[in-house]
Amino acid sequence: MSLITWDNSLSVNIKEIDEQHQKLIGLINDLHSAMLKGRSKEVLQEVIDGVIKYTSYHFGTEEKYFEKYNYADTQKHKEEHQNFVNTVNDFLQKFKAGTAFLSIEIMEFLKNWVSNHITGTDKKYTQFFNSKGLI
């Protein structure tokens, strides 16, 4: 059972970024599946690490385009990225220490943040980047 289902409402009309969003959603769905199956802490930690690494890669792609095309909302967008990274890294450290557990609440946070970020913050750059030739 998928936690997040990709559909056209999540598209930012930029192929490279849409593909990265789909990959990120797939990783979050993998984490959700592993949690539901009661996988070991080591497996869950590996999947969480994968989500974090891919998220950093994806944010780097977006931020590269922000700089290249002088996107007006760069600072605010980067702050949202950093806040997400900080929250997830804080959770990972607590998870590794055994003081936090993967739960429905964490999965809902990931689902809501990713969905809201794409449909809200990311969609704001679609027209701007499309006008620069990014499609």
A tleap script that builds the chain and sets N, CA, C and O, in Angstrom:
source leaprc.protein.ff14SB
mol = sequence {
  NMET SER LEU ILE THR TRP ASP ASN SER LEU
  SER VAL ASN ILE LYS GLU ILE ASP GLU GLN
  HIE GLN LYS LEU ILE GLY LEU ILE ASN ASP
  LEU HIE SER ALA MET LEU LYS GLY ARG SER
  LYS GLU VAL LEU GLN GLU VAL ILE ASP GLY
  VAL ILE LYS TYR THR SER TYR HIE PHE GLY
  THR GLU GLU LYS TYR PHE GLU LYS TYR ASN
  TYR ALA ASP THR GLN LYS HIE LYS GLU GLU
  HIE GLN ASN PHE VAL ASN THR VAL ASN ASP
  PHE LEU GLN LYS PHE LYS ALA GLY THR ALA
  PHE LEU SER ILE GLU ILE MET GLU PHE LEU
  LYS ASN TRP VAL SER ASN HIE ILE THR GLY
  THR ASP LYS LYS TYR THR GLN PHE PHE ASN
  SER LYS GLY LEU CILE
}
set mol.1.N position { 0.836 -1.179 0.000 }
set mol.1.CA position { 0.000 0.000 0.000 }
set mol.1.C position { 0.884 1.247 0.000 }
set mol.1.O position { 1.727 1.414 0.881 }
set mol.2.N position { 0.693 2.110 -0.977 }
set mol.2.CA position { 1.490 3.325 -1.090 }
set mol.2.C position { 0.999 4.388 -0.118 }
set mol.2.O position { -0.201 4.543 0.107 }
set mol.3.N position { 1.941 5.105 0.445 }
set mol.3.CA position { 1.605 6.231 1.313 }
set mol.3.C position { 1.290 7.451 0.461 }
set mol.3.O position { 0.370 8.209 0.766 }
set mol.4.N position { 2.059 7.636 -0.607 }
set mol.4.CA position { 1.870 8.752 -1.528 }
set mol.4.C position { 1.746 8.172 -2.928 }
set mol.4.O position { 2.549 7.331 -3.331 }
set mol.5.N position { 0.756 8.616 -3.656 }
set mol.5.CA position { 0.578 8.175 -5.032 }
set mol.5.C position { 0.888 9.337 -5.958 }
set mol.5.O position { 0.288 10.407 -5.849 }
set mol.6.N position { 1.832 9.121 -6.874 }
set mol.6.CA position { 2.177 10.158 -7.847 }
set mol.6.C position { 1.012 10.326 -8.824 }
set mol.6.O position { 0.477 9.350 -9.350 }
set mol.7.N position { 0.638 11.567 -9.050 }
set mol.7.CA position { -0.301 11.869 -10.125 }
set mol.7.C position { 0.066 13.234 -10.703 }
set mol.7.O position { 0.986 13.893 -10.220 }
set mol.8.N position { -0.642 13.641 -11.716 }
set mol.8.CA position { -0.305 14.867 -12.433 }
set mol.8.C position { -0.373 16.120 -11.551 }
set mol.8.O position { 0.261 17.129 -11.860 }
set mol.9.N position { -1.130 16.061 -10.466 }
set mol.9.CA position { -1.218 17.222 -9.572 }
set mol.9.C position { 0.123 17.518 -8.908 }
set mol.9.O position { 0.339 18.626 -8.417 }
set mol.10.N position { 1.023 16.536 -8.890 }
set mol.10.CA position { 2.351 16.720 -8.291 }
set mol.10.C position { 3.402 17.142 -9.315 }
set mol.10.O position { 4.549 17.403 -8.952 }
set mol.11.N position { 3.025 17.211 -10.581 }
set mol.11.CA position { 3.985 17.578 -11.619 }
set mol.11.C position { 4.297 19.071 -11.571 }
set mol.11.O position { 3.406 19.906 -11.412 }
set mol.12.N position { 5.600 19.388 -11.713 }
set mol.12.CA position { 6.026 20.785 -11.824 }
set mol.12.C position { 6.373 21.120 -13.273 }
set mol.12.O position { 6.912 22.188 -13.561 }
set mol.13.N position { 6.060 20.201 -14.174 }
set mol.13.CA position { 6.274 20.387 -15.618 }
set mol.13.C position { 7.742 20.604 -15.987 }
set mol.13.O position { 8.059 21.323 -16.935 }
set mol.14.N position { 8.619 19.977 -15.231 }
set mol.14.CA position { 10.049 19.953 -15.534 }
set mol.14.C position { 10.463 18.487 -15.385 }
set mol.14.O position { 10.501 17.953 -14.277 }
set mol.15.N position { 10.768 17.857 -16.500 }
set mol.15.CA position { 10.969 16.401 -16.529 }
set mol.15.C position { 11.966 15.919 -15.475 }
set mol.15.O position { 11.671 14.990 -14.722 }
set mol.16.N position { 13.127 16.535 -15.419 }
set mol.16.CA position { 14.161 16.096 -14.475 }
set mol.16.C position { 13.662 16.166 -13.032 }
set mol.16.O position { 13.882 15.238 -12.253 }
set mol.17.N position { 13.007 17.239 -12.682 }
set mol.17.CA position { 12.541 17.405 -11.296 }
set mol.17.C position { 11.358 16.487 -11.010 }
set mol.17.O position { 11.266 15.916 -9.923 }
set mol.18.N position { 10.444 16.340 -11.984 }
set mol.18.CA position { 9.341 15.392 -11.786 }
set mol.18.C position { 9.872 13.975 -11.554 }
set mol.18.O position { 9.367 13.255 -10.692 }
set mol.19.N position { 10.883 13.577 -12.317 }
set mol.19.CA position { 11.462 12.240 -12.140 }
set mol.19.C position { 12.085 12.102 -10.747 }
set mol.19.O position { 11.963 11.056 -10.110 }
set mol.20.N position { 12.747 13.155 -10.283 }
set mol.20.CA position { 13.334 13.111 -8.942 }
set mol.20.C position { 12.246 13.065 -7.871 }
set mol.20.O position { 12.381 12.345 -6.882 }
set mol.21.N position { 11.171 13.827 -8.062 }
set mol.21.CA position { 10.064 13.770 -7.109 }
set mol.21.C position { 9.462 12.369 -7.072 }
set mol.21.O position { 9.131 11.866 -5.998 }
set mol.22.N position { 9.318 11.738 -8.231 }
set mol.22.CA position { 8.777 10.380 -8.277 }
set mol.22.C position { 9.696 9.407 -7.531 }
set mol.22.O position { 9.215 8.539 -6.803 }
set mol.23.N position { 10.992 9.544 -7.705 }
set mol.23.CA position { 11.966 8.685 -7.017 }
set mol.23.C position { 11.879 8.898 -5.507 }
set mol.23.O position { 11.887 7.936 -4.739 }
set mol.24.N position { 11.796 10.165 -5.082 }
set mol.24.CA position { 11.695 10.470 -3.654 }
set mol.24.C position { 10.418 9.879 -3.064 }
set mol.24.O position { 10.442 9.301 -1.977 }
set mol.25.N position { 9.319 10.023 -3.771 }
set mol.25.CA position { 8.052 9.443 -3.316 }
set mol.25.C position { 8.174 7.921 -3.232 }
set mol.25.O position { 7.661 7.308 -2.296 }
set mol.26.N position { 8.844 7.315 -4.196 }
set mol.26.CA position { 9.070 5.867 -4.160 }
set mol.26.C position { 9.862 5.445 -2.932 }
set mol.26.O position { 9.553 4.428 -2.311 }
set mol.27.N position { 10.882 6.222 -2.578 }
set mol.27.CA position { 11.684 5.908 -1.390 }
set mol.27.C position { 10.853 6.042 -0.110 }
set mol.27.O position { 10.968 5.217 0.797 }
set mol.28.N position { 10.029 7.068 -0.041 }
set mol.28.CA position { 9.161 7.235 1.131 }
set mol.28.C position { 8.166 6.086 1.198 }
set mol.28.O position { 7.885 5.577 2.282 }
set mol.29.N position { 7.630 5.670 0.055 }
set mol.29.CA position { 6.724 4.518 0.031 }
set mol.29.C position { 7.449 3.241 0.455 }
set mol.29.O position { 6.866 2.400 1.139 }
set mol.30.N position { 8.713 3.088 0.056 }
set mol.30.CA position { 9.508 1.932 0.492 }
set mol.30.C position { 9.682 1.932 2.008 }
set mol.30.O position { 9.575 0.891 2.656 }
set mol.31.N position { 9.949 3.106 2.559 }
set mol.31.CA position { 10.097 3.226 4.018 }
set mol.31.C position { 8.792 2.857 4.713 }
set mol.31.O position { 8.792 2.129 5.706 }
set mol.32.N position { 7.696 3.356 4.193 }
set mol.32.CA position { 6.382 3.053 4.756 }
set mol.32.C position { 6.114 1.551 4.717 }
set mol.32.O position { 5.645 0.971 5.696 }
set mol.33.N position { 6.412 0.934 3.591 }
set mol.33.CA position { 6.213 -0.504 3.432 }
set mol.33.C position { 7.068 -1.290 4.428 }
set mol.33.O position { 6.593 -2.234 5.058 }
set mol.34.N position { 8.327 -0.890 4.560 }
set mol.34.CA position { 9.231 -1.568 5.499 }
set mol.34.C position { 8.719 -1.432 6.929 }
set mol.34.O position { 8.793 -2.379 7.711 }
set mol.35.N position { 8.197 -0.247 7.269 }
set mol.35.CA position { 7.656 -0.036 8.612 }
set mol.35.C position { 6.454 -0.945 8.840 }
set mol.35.O position { 6.351 -1.591 9.882 }
set mol.36.N position { 5.547 -0.996 7.868 }
set mol.36.CA position { 4.342 -1.819 8.018 }
set mol.36.C position { 4.673 -3.309 8.139 }
set mol.36.O position { 3.955 -4.060 8.799 }
set mol.37.N position { 5.765 -3.725 7.497 }
set mol.37.CA position { 6.176 -5.134 7.546 }
set mol.37.C position { 6.988 -5.457 8.797 }
set mol.37.O position { 7.385 -6.604 9.002 }
set mol.38.N position { 7.237 -4.434 9.645 }
set mol.38.CA position { 7.973 -4.664 10.878 }
set mol.38.C position { 9.422 -5.024 10.646 }
set mol.38.O position { 9.994 -5.824 11.387 }
set mol.39.N position { 10.024 -4.436 9.613 }
set mol.39.CA position { 11.419 -4.732 9.301 }
set mol.39.C position { 12.328 -4.323 10.449 }
set mol.39.O position { 11.943 -3.519 11.298 }
set mol.40.N position { 13.513 -4.868 10.472 }
set mol.40.CA position { 14.465 -4.617 11.552 }
set mol.40.C position { 14.918 -3.163 11.560 }
set mol.40.O position { 14.795 -2.448 10.566 }
set mol.41.N position { 15.440 -2.750 12.696 }
set mol.41.CA position { 15.940 -1.386 12.844 }
set mol.41.C position { 17.020 -1.090 11.809 }
set mol.41.O position { 17.082 0.017 11.275 }
set mol.42.N position { 17.871 -2.078 11.524 }
set mol.42.CA position { 18.956 -1.882 10.567 }
set mol.42.C position { 18.422 -1.621 9.156 }
set mol.42.O position { 18.935 -0.759 8.442 }
set mol.43.N position { 17.393 -2.367 8.760 }
set mol.43.CA position { 16.797 -2.173 7.443 }
set mol.43.C position { 16.131 -0.805 7.377 }
set mol.43.O position { 16.291 -0.074 6.399 }
set mol.44.N position { 15.386 -0.464 8.419 }
set mol.44.CA position { 14.721 0.838 8.460 }
set mol.44.C position { 15.741 1.970 8.417 }
set mol.44.O position { 15.541 2.964 7.718 }
set mol.45.N position { 16.822 1.822 9.156 }
set mol.45.CA position { 17.861 2.853 9.162 }
set mol.45.C position { 18.464 3.023 7.770 }
set mol.45.O position { 18.719 4.147 7.337 }
set mol.46.N position { 18.690 1.925 7.076 }
set mol.46.CA position { 19.234 1.974 5.718 }
set mol.46.C position { 18.274 2.715 4.771 }
set mol.46.O position { 18.709 3.520 3.947 }
set mol.47.N position { 16.973 2.439 4.895 }
set mol.47.CA position { 15.995 3.097 4.033 }
set mol.47.C position { 15.897 4.582 4.386 }
set mol.47.O position { 15.814 5.423 3.491 }
set mol.48.N position { 15.905 4.914 5.674 }
set mol.48.CA position { 15.882 6.325 6.095 }
set mol.48.C position { 17.109 7.044 5.544 }
set mol.48.O position { 16.998 8.156 5.028 }
set mol.49.N position { 18.278 6.412 5.654 }
set mol.49.CA position { 19.504 7.004 5.095 }
set mol.49.C position { 19.352 7.265 3.600 }
set mol.49.O position { 19.793 8.297 3.094 }
set mol.50.N position { 18.724 6.323 2.897 }
set mol.50.CA position { 18.497 6.487 1.464 }
set mol.50.C position { 17.593 7.671 1.163 }
set mol.50.O position { 17.842 8.421 0.218 }
set mol.51.N position { 16.553 7.842 1.956 }
set mol.51.CA position { 15.646 8.988 1.788 }
set mol.51.C position { 16.415 10.289 1.999 }
set mol.51.O position { 16.267 11.234 1.225 }
set mol.52.N position { 17.229 10.335 3.041 }
set mol.52.CA position { 17.987 11.548 3.348 }
set mol.52.C position { 18.983 11.865 2.234 }
set mol.52.O position { 19.079 13.011 1.793 }
set mol.53.N position { 19.715 10.866 1.783 }
set mol.53.CA position { 20.710 11.095 0.728 }
set mol.53.C position { 20.052 11.543 -0.570 }
set mol.53.O position { 20.535 12.460 -1.234 }
set mol.54.N position { 18.953 10.896 -0.926 }
set mol.54.CA position { 18.309 11.271 -2.181 }
set mol.54.C position { 17.668 12.651 -2.075 }
set mol.54.O position { 17.681 13.421 -3.035 }
set mol.55.N position { 17.116 12.959 -0.922 }
set mol.55.CA position { 16.528 14.283 -0.719 }
set mol.55.C position { 17.593 15.361 -0.886 }
set mol.55.O position { 17.346 16.378 -1.533 }
set mol.56.N position { 18.769 15.150 -0.313 }
set mol.56.CA position { 19.864 16.118 -0.455 }
set mol.56.C position { 20.263 16.274 -1.918 }
set mol.56.O position { 20.501 17.387 -2.385 }
set mol.57.N position { 20.335 15.159 -2.638 }
set mol.57.CA position { 20.651 15.197 -4.064 }
set mol.57.C position { 19.590 16.017 -4.815 }
set mol.57.O position { 19.920 16.888 -5.621 }
set mol.58.N position { 18.337 15.729 -4.540 }
set mol.58.CA position { 17.240 16.427 -5.219 }
set mol.58.C position { 17.250 17.923 -4.898 }
set mol.58.O position { 17.124 18.754 -5.798 }
set mol.59.N position { 17.399 18.263 -3.619 }
set mol.59.CA position { 17.441 19.675 -3.253 }
set mol.59.C position { 18.599 20.375 -3.956 }
set mol.59.O position { 18.473 21.529 -4.365 }
set mol.60.N position { 19.716 19.684 -4.096 }
set mol.60.CA position { 20.866 20.239 -4.806 }
set mol.60.C position { 20.542 20.567 -6.255 }
set mol.60.O position { 20.995 21.582 -6.785 }
set mol.61.N position { 19.754 19.702 -6.896 }
set mol.61.CA position { 19.349 19.959 -8.279 }
set mol.61.C position { 18.516 21.228 -8.362 }
set mol.61.O position { 18.787 22.105 -9.183 }
set mol.62.N position { 17.503 21.321 -7.509 }
set mol.62.CA position { 16.660 22.519 -7.526 }
set mol.62.C position { 17.493 23.772 -7.252 }
set mol.62.O position { 17.362 24.779 -7.948 }
set mol.63.N position { 18.338 23.701 -6.246 }
set mol.63.CA position { 19.117 24.876 -5.840 }
set mol.63.C position { 20.130 25.278 -6.913 }
set mol.63.O position { 20.458 26.458 -7.045 }
set mol.64.N position { 20.618 24.321 -7.665 }
set mol.64.CA position { 21.504 24.629 -8.796 }
set mol.64.C position { 20.764 25.508 -9.799 }
set mol.64.O position { 21.316 26.491 -10.294 }
set mol.65.N position { 19.522 25.157 -10.096 }
set mol.65.CA position { 18.723 25.954 -11.030 }
set mol.65.C position { 18.345 27.307 -10.433 }
set mol.65.O position { 18.271 28.300 -11.158 }
set mol.66.N position { 18.107 27.361 -9.134 }
set mol.66.CA position { 17.815 28.654 -8.496 }
set mol.66.C position { 18.960 29.628 -8.753 }
set mol.66.O position { 18.743 30.777 -9.137 }
set mol.67.N position { 20.184 29.145 -8.533 }
set mol.67.CA position { 21.361 29.996 -8.709 }
set mol.67.C position { 21.590 30.332 -10.186 }
set mol.67.O position { 21.858 31.481 -10.537 }
set mol.68.N position { 21.483 29.329 -11.031 }
set mol.68.CA position { 21.745 29.521 -12.458 }
set mol.68.C position { 20.822 30.568 -13.072 }
set mol.68.O position { 21.251 31.383 -13.890 }
set mol.69.N position { 19.546 30.541 -12.669 }
set mol.69.CA position { 18.563 31.439 -13.286 }
set mol.69.C position { 18.150 32.596 -12.379 }
set mol.69.O position { 17.237 33.354 -12.708 }
set mol.70.N position { 18.827 32.731 -11.232 }
set mol.70.CA position { 18.558 33.842 -10.310 }
set mol.70.C position { 17.085 33.868 -9.891 }
set mol.70.O position { 16.404 34.885 -10.027 }
set mol.71.N position { 16.617 32.752 -9.389 }
set mol.71.CA position { 15.225 32.609 -8.942 }
set mol.71.C position { 14.962 33.506 -7.742 }
set mol.71.O position { 15.718 33.487 -6.770 }
set mol.72.N position { 13.900 34.284 -7.807 }
set mol.72.CA position { 13.614 35.307 -6.797 }
set mol.72.C position { 13.379 34.731 -5.397 }
set mol.72.O position { 13.775 35.357 -4.414 }
set mol.73.N position { 12.754 33.569 -5.277 }
set mol.73.CA position { 12.439 32.997 -3.965 }
set mol.73.C position { 13.482 31.994 -3.477 }
set mol.73.O position { 13.185 31.123 -2.659 }
set mol.74.N position { 14.695 32.127 -3.984 }
set mol.74.CA position { 15.750 31.171 -3.638 }
set mol.74.C position { 15.932 31.016 -2.137 }
set mol.74.O position { 15.919 29.895 -1.628 }
set mol.75.N position { 16.099 32.112 -1.425 }
set mol.75.CA position { 16.411 32.038 0.005 }
set mol.75.C position { 15.302 31.340 0.788 }
set mol.75.O position { 15.579 30.456 1.600 }
set mol.76.N position { 14.062 31.725 0.553 }
set mol.76.CA position { 12.936 31.120 1.271 }
set mol.76.C position { 12.836 29.626 0.955 }
set mol.76.O position { 12.603 28.811 1.847 }
set mol.77.N position { 13.013 29.280 -0.309 }
set mol.77.CA position { 12.917 27.883 -0.722 }
set mol.77.C position { 14.037 27.054 -0.072 }
set mol.77.O position { 13.797 25.956 0.431 }
set mol.78.N position { 15.256 27.596 -0.091 }
set mol.78.CA position { 16.383 26.893 0.521 }
set mol.78.C position { 16.177 26.722 2.028 }
set mol.78.O position { 16.580 25.708 2.598 }
set mol.79.N position { 15.555 27.704 2.667 }
set mol.79.CA position { 15.264 27.581 4.107 }
set mol.79.C position { 14.286 26.438 4.366 }
set mol.79.O position { 14.440 25.701 5.340 }
set mol.80.N position { 13.281 26.285 3.502 }
set mol.80.CA position { 12.357 25.158 3.647 }
set mol.80.C position { 13.103 23.833 3.507 }
set mol.80.O position { 12.870 22.896 4.271 }
set mol.81.N position { 13.998 23.765 2.526 }
set mol.81.CA position { 14.807 22.553 2.351 }
set mol.81.C position { 15.618 22.273 3.611 }
set mol.81.O position { 15.635 21.146 4.104 }
set mol.82.N position { 16.287 23.293 4.129 }
set mol.82.CA position { 17.147 23.101 5.297 }
set mol.82.C position { 16.344 22.683 6.519 }
set mol.82.O position { 16.790 21.832 7.289 }
set mol.83.N position { 15.167 23.269 6.708 }
set mol.83.CA position { 14.323 22.882 7.839 }
set mol.83.C position { 13.908 21.426 7.743 }
set mol.83.O position { 13.873 20.721 8.752 }
set mol.84.N position { 13.591 20.966 6.532 }
set mol.84.CA position { 13.242 19.563 6.335 }
set mol.84.C position { 14.434 18.665 6.667 }
set mol.84.O position { 14.299 17.688 7.404 }
set mol.85.N position { 15.597 19.003 6.116 }
set mol.85.CA position { 16.802 18.216 6.364 }
set mol.85.C position { 17.097 18.154 7.865 }
set mol.85.O position { 17.409 17.088 8.394 }
set mol.86.N position { 16.999 19.286 8.541 }
set mol.86.CA position { 17.258 19.324 9.987 }
set mol.86.C position { 16.289 18.423 10.745 }
set mol.86.O position { 16.698 17.682 11.639 }
set mol.87.N position { 15.014 18.484 10.394 }
set mol.87.CA position { 13.998 17.667 11.071 }
set mol.87.C position { 14.255 16.184 10.857 }
set mol.87.O position { 14.201 15.397 11.802 }
set mol.88.N position { 14.531 15.804 9.627 }
set mol.88.CA position { 14.747 14.381 9.331 }
set mol.88.C position { 16.059 13.883 9.941 }
set mol.88.O position { 16.114 12.769 10.462 }
set mol.89.N position { 17.114 14.698 9.880 }
set mol.89.CA position { 18.380 14.304 10.507 }
set mol.89.C position { 18.233 14.172 12.016 }
set mol.89.O position { 18.810 13.264 12.615 }
set mol.90.N position { 17.466 15.065 12.640 }
set mol.90.CA position { 17.217 14.977 14.080 }
set mol.90.C position { 16.493 13.674 14.398 }
set mol.90.O position { 16.841 12.984 15.356 }
set mol.91.N position { 15.486 13.339 13.593 }
set mol.91.CA position { 14.791 12.077 13.796 }
set mol.91.C position { 15.744 10.895 13.644 }
set mol.91.O position { 15.719 9.967 14.452 }
set mol.92.N position { 16.589 10.927 12.603 }
set mol.92.CA position { 17.512 9.817 12.358 }
set mol.92.C position { 18.452 9.621 13.549 }
set mol.92.O position { 18.696 8.489 13.966 }
set mol.93.N position { 18.974 10.706 14.090 }
set mol.93.CA position { 19.875 10.581 15.243 }
set mol.93.C position { 19.153 9.952 16.434 }
set mol.93.O position { 19.714 9.103 17.128 }
set mol.94.N position { 17.923 10.366 16.665 }
set mol.94.CA position { 17.132 9.790 17.758 }
set mol.94.C position { 16.803 8.324 17.475 }
set mol.94.O position { 16.801 7.495 18.385 }
set mol.95.N position { 16.524 8.011 16.208 }
set mol.95.CA position { 16.231 6.637 15.818 }
set mol.95.C position { 17.452 5.754 16.067 }
set mol.95.O position { 17.332 4.663 16.623 }
set mol.96.N position { 18.633 6.232 15.650 }
set mol.96.CA position { 19.866 5.468 15.860 }
set mol.96.C position { 20.152 5.261 17.339 }
set mol.96.O position { 20.664 4.216 17.741 }
set mol.97.N position { 19.815 6.273 18.153 }
set mol.97.CA position { 20.062 6.197 19.593 }
set mol.97.C position { 19.001 5.373 20.311 }
set mol.97.O position { 19.145 5.077 21.497 }
set mol.98.N position { 17.945 5.002 19.609 }
set mol.98.CA position { 16.890 4.213 20.222 }
set mol.98.C position { 15.887 5.029 21.009 }
set mol.98.O position { 15.097 4.472 21.771 }
set mol.99.N position { 15.906 6.353 20.835 }
set mol.99.CA position { 14.966 7.198 21.570 }
set mol.99.C position { 13.775 7.630 20.718 }
set mol.99.O position { 12.878 8.317 21.208 }
set mol.100.N position { 13.761 7.230 19.446 }
set mol.100.CA position { 12.623 7.502 18.569 }
set mol.100.C position { 12.387 6.265 17.717 }
set mol.100.O position { 13.313 5.512 17.417 }
set mol.101.N position { 11.159 6.075 17.343 }
set mol.101.CA position { 10.792 4.915 16.544 }
set mol.101.C position { 10.023 5.379 15.320 }
set mol.101.O position { 9.319 6.388 15.356 }
set mol.102.N position { 10.167 4.633 14.244 }
set mol.102.CA position { 9.436 4.951 13.036 }
set mol.102.C position { 7.960 4.703 13.312 }
set mol.102.O position { 7.569 3.623 13.755 }
set mol.103.N position { 7.156 5.709 13.046 }
set mol.103.CA position { 5.742 5.617 13.394 }
set mol.103.C position { 4.891 6.227 12.293 }
set mol.103.O position { 5.388 6.852 11.356 }
set mol.104.N position { 3.611 6.024 12.440 }
set mol.104.CA position { 2.656 6.624 11.502 }
set mol.104.C position { 2.814 8.150 11.517 }
set mol.104.O position { 2.690 8.793 10.474 }
set mol.105.N position { 3.085 8.730 12.684 }
set mol.105.CA position { 3.240 10.183 12.771 }
set mol.105.C position { 4.417 10.674 11.928 }
set mol.105.O position { 4.311 11.700 11.256 }
set mol.106.N position { 5.517 9.962 11.959 }
set mol.106.CA position { 6.682 10.339 11.147 }
set mol.106.C position { 6.351 10.168 9.666 }
set mol.106.O position { 6.699 11.016 8.845 }
set mol.107.N position { 5.689 9.084 9.336 }
set mol.107.CA position { 5.327 8.853 7.943 }
set mol.107.C position { 4.356 9.924 7.446 }
set mol.107.O position { 4.457 10.370 6.303 }
set mol.108.N position { 3.418 10.335 8.299 }
set mol.108.CA position { 2.486 11.405 7.922 }
set mol.108.C position { 3.235 12.717 7.727 }
set mol.108.O position { 2.912 13.491 6.826 }
set mol.109.N position { 4.240 12.971 8.575 }
set mol.109.CA position { 5.055 14.177 8.402 }
set mol.109.C position { 5.719 14.160 7.029 }
set mol.109.O position { 5.659 15.149 6.299 }
set mol.110.N position { 6.353 13.040 6.670 }
set mol.110.CA position { 7.024 12.936 5.360 }
set mol.110.C position { 6.025 13.116 4.225 }
set mol.110.O position { 6.269 13.871 3.284 }
set mol.111.N position { 4.913 12.425 4.321 }
set mol.111.CA position { 3.881 12.515 3.280 }
set mol.111.C position { 3.400 13.951 3.119 }
set mol.111.O position { 3.374 14.489 2.012 }
set mol.112.N position { 3.023 14.561 4.229 }
set mol.112.CA position { 2.479 15.918 4.162 }
set mol.112.C position { 3.514 16.928 3.715 }
set mol.112.O position { 3.218 17.809 2.907 }
set mol.113.N position { 4.735 16.808 4.237 }
set mol.113.CA position { 5.755 17.785 3.857 }
set mol.113.C position { 6.050 17.689 2.363 }
set mol.113.O position { 6.055 18.703 1.665 }
set mol.114.N position { 6.292 16.490 1.876 }
set mol.114.CA position { 6.639 16.327 0.461 }
set mol.114.C position { 5.477 16.776 -0.422 }
set mol.114.O position { 5.680 17.542 -1.364 }
set mol.115.N position { 4.279 16.315 -0.133 }
set mol.115.CA position { 3.122 16.685 -0.954 }
set mol.115.C position { 2.885 18.191 -0.936 }
set mol.115.O position { 2.692 18.806 -1.985 }
set mol.116.N position { 2.901 18.779 0.248 }
set mol.116.CA position { 2.658 20.221 0.368 }
set mol.116.C position { 3.783 21.040 -0.243 }
set mol.116.O position { 3.535 22.085 -0.846 }
set mol.117.N position { 5.009 20.578 -0.093 }
set mol.117.CA position { 6.151 21.310 -0.654 }
set mol.117.C position { 6.081 21.307 -2.180 }
set mol.117.O position { 6.295 22.337 -2.819 }
set mol.118.N position { 5.784 20.161 -2.752 }
set mol.118.CA position { 5.699 20.083 -4.218 }
set mol.118.C position { 4.538 20.932 -4.732 }
set mol.118.O position { 4.713 21.755 -5.631 }
set mol.119.N position { 3.348 20.728 -4.156 }
set mol.119.CA position { 2.170 21.412 -4.689 }
set mol.119.C position { 2.133 22.892 -4.324 }
set mol.119.O position { 1.433 23.670 -4.972 }
set mol.120.N position { 2.866 23.281 -3.310 }
set mol.120.CA position { 2.889 24.683 -2.910 }
set mol.120.C position { 4.148 25.383 -3.370 }
set mol.120.O position { 4.131 26.130 -4.348 }
set mol.121.N position { 5.232 25.144 -2.670 }
set mol.121.CA position { 6.490 25.845 -2.911 }
set mol.121.C position { 7.093 25.536 -4.270 }
set mol.121.O position { 7.477 26.456 -4.992 }
set mol.122.N position { 7.186 24.267 -4.636 }
set mol.122.CA position { 7.834 23.909 -5.904 }
set mol.122.C position { 7.040 24.405 -7.113 }
set mol.122.O position { 7.625 24.880 -8.087 }
set mol.123.N position { 5.744 24.299 -7.057 }
set mol.123.CA position { 4.934 24.725 -8.212 }
set mol.123.C position { 5.099 26.221 -8.499 }
set mol.123.O position { 4.817 26.670 -9.610 }
set mol.124.N position { 5.548 26.987 -7.515 }
set mol.124.CA position { 5.757 28.418 -7.723 }
set mol.124.C position { 6.857 28.688 -8.741 }
set mol.124.O position { 6.859 29.742 -9.378 }
set mol.125.N position { 7.794 27.752 -8.906 }
set mol.125.CA position { 8.883 27.997 -9.855 }
set mol.125.C position { 8.602 27.452 -11.261 }
set mol.125.O position { 9.387 27.696 -12.178 }
set mol.126.N position { 7.515 26.731 -11.443 }
set mol.126.CA position { 7.245 26.102 -12.735 }
set mol.126.C position { 7.282 27.098 -13.885 }
set mol.126.O position { 8.057 26.924 -14.825 }
set mol.127.N position { 6.476 28.116 -13.827 }
set mol.127.CA position { 6.392 29.072 -14.938 }
set mol.127.C position { 7.732 29.768 -15.158 }
set mol.127.O position { 8.155 29.965 -16.297 }
set mol.128.N position { 8.399 30.139 -14.063 }
set mol.128.CA position { 9.694 30.811 -14.171 }
set mol.128.C position { 10.709 29.919 -14.881 }
set mol.128.O position { 11.358 30.355 -15.832 }
set mol.129.N position { 10.851 28.680 -14.429 }
set mol.129.CA position { 11.835 27.782 -15.039 }
set mol.129.C position { 11.441 27.400 -16.457 }
set mol.129.O position { 12.305 27.292 -17.327 }
set mol.130.N position { 10.150 27.193 -16.704 }
set mol.130.CA position { 9.707 26.897 -18.069 }
set mol.130.C position { 10.078 28.046 -19.002 }
set mol.130.O position { 10.464 27.811 -20.147 }
set mol.131.N position { 9.965 29.279 -18.526 }
set mol.131.CA position { 10.310 30.443 -19.365 }
set mol.131.C position { 11.813 30.496 -19.667 }
set mol.131.O position { 12.230 31.151 -20.622 }
set mol.132.N position { 12.621 29.812 -18.859 }
set mol.132.CA position { 14.060 29.742 -19.063 }
set mol.132.C position { 14.451 28.536 -19.913 }
set mol.132.O position { 15.633 28.307 -20.169 }
set mol.133.N position { 13.456 27.768 -20.348 }
set mol.133.CA position { 13.731 26.610 -21.211 }
set mol.133.C position { 13.795 25.289 -20.487 }
set mol.133.O position { 14.042 24.260 -21.116 }
set mol.134.N position { 13.580 25.281 -19.178 }
set mol.134.CA position { 13.554 24.018 -18.429 }
set mol.134.C position { 12.166 23.417 -18.573 }
set mol.134.O position { 11.177 23.984 -18.110 }
set mol.135.N position { 12.108 22.268 -19.218 }
set mol.135.CA position { 10.815 21.591 -19.382 }
set mol.135.C position { 10.987 20.106 -19.175 }
set mol.135.O position { 10.018 19.353 -19.269 }
savepdb mol mol.pdb
quit
